[in-house]
Amino acid sequence: MEETPKKVEFDEGKVLFFRATSSVLRAVFSFFMPGGLIILVAFLLTRAPIVEAVSWLPRFYPWIVLCAGLFLGWRLNRSQLVFVVLVLAVVDRSLLVFAGVNVGPGTTGEAVYNAVAFLFPLNLVVFSFMKERGILSLDSLMRLSLIPMQIFGVALICQYPKLGFALYLKHSFFDWAVLSKISIAQPALFAFAFATFILFIRYVQDRGIIECGFFWVLVSGFFAMTSGKFGSASTIFFSTGGLVLVIAVIETSYGRAYRDELTGLPARRALSETLYKMGSRFAVAMVDIDHFKKFNDRFGHNVGDQVLRMIASKLENASGGGRAFRYGGEEFALVFPGKSVDETLPHLEILRKRIAESGFFLRGSDRRYQKPKNPTKNKKSRDKTTVTISIGVAECDEQNSTPHQVIKAADKALYRAKRKGRNRVCR
């Protein structure tokens, strides 16, 4: 009897370890997929002799990506996508026309190449920070004017070489052998390094699909700039960068429909589709935060949102194979594939106790986002309040044979839990 708790503790430790490992693997997978895979395919397509077999691709590929980007940007009200595909198209055409023939020292092609290589990564950084204001808004039109302004600026650099800007764009700050092996001039190379750092940090902070897409657009652009003679290879890379962002926008729009933005859990529509794929053996638990409206009115909506996120994280880590969903408001759902009510009850009871015992620490108005070096206890900023949940669970059986009937039965069980005093599990 004394060894049982140790065994449970060991098992829980293994579960936590596997969950942490799985979380890391998912993060790595989401970063490289699909952007990294698409860039890899583009890289393979540009290798000889494959590039000869797809010589037709550069004639149609960029126009397909440009039209798709402009249409989706307009239809989904994504100005970032419109700006980026336009920049990619302008950069690709500029290099083909001016730098595709001669990029020798002192030529117009060299000046265009150095200027475009310097401006391209900076454009991605600027566009990545832009908030969506609508395609046809005055703010977006002013942002769009950045593109012709830069074209005009590059034209001035080429037209008036005596101004010296072309010399600055190819200046070598460091005499390093490693840098000499890269075809891009050092100012442009530093711009790429700066953009890589900024875009990667933005992705780490937000973990957004669009932020990840911007990073891979930059990588694709770097491969295009260092592909050597401009032509099929550079066009494929620039077009692939646009394709990555198009896919990122589609994924984001899909995610908004199927994933709750506040908690990060799959939303109600995802729940409906999941249940219809479950088969004939599953259980559904409906979870409701007790007295959440009073809690929201007392402490404010910001604290209420924190509570929702805290409960969502607990549900996401529920034992027994339960899959968590945000049903709406303060209500959540847990789906247990292949399990009956009797099999889920112990796991739901553990979940209920964990939430009730963990409590919730209120964030004071003077609480810092960074931990101070010499922390002092502040009673007001660390007030602890109790958060409890009520759970109703039902299973798919002869009486409740459809997902809708199972959810309705679980809802009735949830109301029974509330009538009996809340903070309990009912079937």
N, C-alpha and C positions, 0 to 999 in steps of 0.2 A: 504493500500500500504506500509506503514512503517513497518508493522509486517511481511511482506513476507521475507525480508532478515534474520530476526531473526529465522524464521521457517526453512529456508534453512540451516542456520548455525547450528541449533539444529539437523536437520536431518543428516548433514554431521558429526557432533560429534558422533551421534549414529552409523553411518556407520564406522567411524574410530575405535570406541570402539569394535564393533563386529568383525572388521577385525583383531584388535590386539588380541582379545580373540581367534578367529579362528586360528591365527598364533601360539599362545601358545599351543593350543590343537593339532595342526598339528605337532609341535615340539615334544611334549610329545608322541604322537602316533607314529611318525617315530622312536623315541628312543626305544620304547618297542616292536615295530612290525618290522619284525617278530621274532627277536632274543629273546625277553623276553617271548613271547608266546611259542616258541619252547622249551625254558628251562623249562617253567612251565609244559608243556606236559611231558617232560623227568622226572621232579620231581614227577608227578603223577604216571608215569609208574614204578617208583622205590619204590612206597609205597606198602606195603603188604595189601591185597593179590593180588594186580594187578601184582606185579613182578613175581608171580608164573605162572600167565596166559600167560606171555610173556617171559618165560624162554628160548625160542628159539632165542629171539632177539639178545642177546649178542654174539651168535655164528656167525651171518651173518652181523649184523649192522656195527661193526667197519671196516670190510673188504670192505663193500660197500662204506662207507664214505671215506676210505683211497684211494680206486681205483678212486672214483669220484674226489677227491681232486687232486690226482696226474695227472689225465687225463686233468681236466679243467685247472690246473696250467700250464701244458705243452702246451695245445691248446691255451689258452688265454695269455700265457707268464706272468703268475703271480707267481713269485718265493715265495712271502710271503705265499701264500696258500700252496705251496709244503712244505715249511719249517714247517709250523704250523701243518699240518696233520701228518707229519713225527714225530714231537715232541710229539704230542698227542698219536700216536701209540706206540712210544718208552716208554713214561711214563706209559701208560696203561699196556703194557706187563711187564715192570719192576716191577710194584707194584703187579701184579698178580703172578709173579714168585717168587719174593723175600719177599714181604710184605703180600702176601695173606694168608700165613700160620701162621707166627709168627712175631709179631712186639713188642715183649716184650723188657724190658730194657736190653741194651747191646747186642742185637742180630743184625745179618746182616740185617734183615728185617727192624728194627728200623732205622738203619743208611741209608739204601736206601730210606725209606719213608721220613725221615727228609731232606735228600739231594735233592730228587726229588721235594718235596713240596717247598723248598727254591728256586730251580733253575727254576721251571716251570713259575712262574709269571714274573721273570726277562727275560726269553726268549721271552715272549710275548711282553714286552716293547721294547726289542732290535729289534725284527722282525717288530714291528709296525713302527719303525723309518726308516727302510731300504727302500731305493728307488728301484724301479723296474729296474733291469739291464739285464733282460733276464735270462732264466733258465740255458742255457749252457755257459754263459759267465764266464770268469775267476773270476770275482768279486763274482758271485753267488756261484761258487764252493768253494771259500774261506769261504764264509758265511756258506755254508753247512757243512764245516769241523768243525764248532762249535758243532754240535750235537755229532759226535764221540769223540771229545775232552772232552765233558762233561761226556759221558759214561765212558771214561777212567778215568776221575777224580773221579767219584763216585766209580768206581772199586778200585782205590787206597785208598779211604777213608775206604772202607770195608775190604780191604786186610791188611792195616796197621793201626789198631785202635790206636796204640801207638802214632801216629802223633797228635792225639787230635782233629782232625777236626770234628769227630762224636760228641764229647762232646760240641763243640761250636755250632753245629747245633741244639742241644736240650737244650741249656742254657736258663734259665729263668731270664730275666732282671727285671721283675716286679712281685711282689707277689700279684696279683689282682685276686679276686674270679671270675671275669668275664672271664679272660683269661684262667683260669684253667678248665672252662667248655668246651673249644674248644679243639678238639683233636690235632690240628696242633701245633707244637712247636712255641715258640715265634719268633725266627728268621724268620721262614717261614711265620708266620702270619704278621710280619712287611713287609716282601717282598710282600705279597698279598696286604697289605694296600697301600704300595708305588705304586705298579702297578695299583691298582684301581684308585688312584689319578691321575697318569700320563695319563692313557688311557681315563679317563673321561674328563680331560682337553683337550686332543687331539680331542676328539669328539666335545666338546663345541666350540673349535676354528675352526675346519674344517667342522663339520656337515656332515662328509662323511659316506657312508654306510660301507666301510671297517673298519673305525675307530670304528664305533658302533659294528661291528662284533667282533673285537678284545676284546672289553669290555665284551661282552656276552660269549666269549670263556673263559675269565678269571673267570666269575661267574660260568660257568659250571664246570671248573676245581676245583674251591673252593668247590662246592657241592660234586664233586668226591672225593676230599681229606678228606672231613669230613663225608663221607657216612658210616664210620665204617669199617667193614670187607670188604676187597676188593674182588670184584667179579662182579656179574651182574650189580649192581647199579653203581659202579664206571665206568665200561665199557660203560654203557649207557650214563652217563654224559660226559665222554671224547669224545665219538663218536658224541654226540649231539653238543658239542663245535665245532667239525670239520664240522658238517652239517651246523651250523649257518654261518661259514665263507664261505663255498661253496655257500650258498644261497646269501651271501653278494657280492661275486665276480660275480655271475650271474646277480644280480640286478645292479651292477656297470656297467657291460658290456652292459646291456640293456639300462641303463640310458645314456651312452655315445652315443648310437645310436639315442635316442629319446629326449635328452636334451642337450642344448647348454652349454658348459662348462664355457664360459666367463660370460654370463649373467644369467645363471640358468634357463632360459625360455625353454619351450618345443621347439624342433627343427623342421625343415621342414618336416621330416618324420612323426612326431607326428601330425603336421598340416594336412597333407594329410589324415591320418587315421581318425582324428577328423571330417574333412569335409564330409567324406563318411558316417559318422554316424549321420549327422545333420538332415537328412530328406529333406523336400522340402521348409522349411522356415528358412532362415538365411541370415545374411549379413556379408560381409568380408570387412575390411578396411586395405588397404596397407599403411604403414607408412614409410617414408624415412627421414633421417636426412639431413637437407639442408646444402649443401657445405661441407659435411663431409670430402671429400678427401683433400680439401684445408686446412681444420682444422687439419687433421691428418699430413699433410706435414709441417704445420707451428709449431705445438706444440709437435709433436712426437706421436708415436704409443701408448705409455703408457697413455698419456692424452686422446687419442682417445678411448682406452679401458675403461677409467673412464666414458667418455661421453656415451658410449654404455650401460654400467651398469646403469648409471643414467636414461637414457631413458627407459631402460627395467623395472626399478622399477616403473617409472611413468605409463607405459603401464599396468603393472601388477595390479596397483591400479585404473585402469580406471573404471569409473562408467558405469552403464547400463548393467552390466553383461558380458562385453567384456572379452574374454580369449586371452591372449597375447602369441605370438610365435615369435621366431627368424627365419626370412625367409632366411637371408643370407646377409653378408656384413653389410651395415648400414640400411638394410631394415627389417621391422618387419610386423607382421600381427595381426589384432584383429578380432576375430570371435564372432559374436553376435547371439547366438542361438535364434530362434523364433522371430527375429526382422526384420523389413524392413529398408530401407535406411532412410526414414523419421524419424523413431524412434531412429536411431543411431546418426543422425546429431547433435542434441544438446549435446550429451555426447562427441562426437569427437571434437566439438568446445570448450568445457570446457577443454578437455585434451590438445588441441593445445595451448590455452591461458595460461594454467598452466605452460607448458614447456617454452613458450616464456617469461613469466614474472619471472619465478624462476631463470633463468640464470644458469651459471656454473662458480664456483670459481676455478681458476687454482691453482694447488698445486706447490708451489715454491720448489726449490731444497733443501732449508734449512728448510722446514717445518717438524716439529716433528710429530711422530705418537701418542705421548701422549701430552695431553694438559698441558702446563706449568702452574705453580702456579701463576705467575705474567705475564699474557700474554701482549705482546706489539704488537701494530698494525704494520704489515709489508706490505706495499703497494704492493711490488713485489710478495709476496707469496699469496696475497689475490686479485689478479687481477680478475675481473669479466668479463666474455664474454657471449654473447647471443647465445643460441642454439635454433634453431627453427626446426619445422618438417612440412612436407607436407603430406597430407592424401588424398587418393582416396578410395571411398567406392562404393560397388555394392552389389546387392542382388540376391538371387536365384529366377528367374522368368521364364516366357515362353521363353524369348530370351536367358537367361543364365541359363540353366537347370542342368548343371553339375558343380561340384566344380572347375574343371579346367577352365571352361568358366567364372565362377564368379570371380576367381582370375585374369584372363586375363582382365575382364572388370574393376575390381578395379585398376589394374595396369594402364590401359588406363586413368582412372580418376586421378590417381596419377600424370601421365605425364602432364595432363591438369593443375593440380595444380601448377606444376613446371613452365610450360610455362606462367602462369598468374602471376608469381612473387614469388612463393613459400610462405611458412608460411600461408597456407590456406587449406581448406577442399573442395574437389570437388566430385561430384557424376557422 
